[in-house]
Amino acid sequence: MDKPSFGRLPIEDRFLAAIELFEPAARVELLTVLASSDVVRADLIRQFWERQEGHPMAELLMDLEADRAAQAVLVGLLWGSLQ
């Protein structure tokens, strides 16, 4: 998408486009991970990283750990996509 939709931030449009690539079950899994404790998320990042350094899911989760506002936006969009 070149321009953000009216009333949404550009990050929301990027997240929505990415969410559409996931099947509903994968969306539920990602939402579960994001709603888990810091310890659980850190362990999951470690597991992905041990399988493959630079694993895309590990990278995404690390980015979201660094940007809690983006994490909150993604959680809200995931919830909305499952309604």
Secondary structure by P-SEA (a helix, b strand, c coil): cccccccccaaaaaaaaaaaaccaaaaaaaaaaaaccaaaaaaaaaaaaaaccccaaaaaaaaaaacaaaaaaaaaaaaaaac
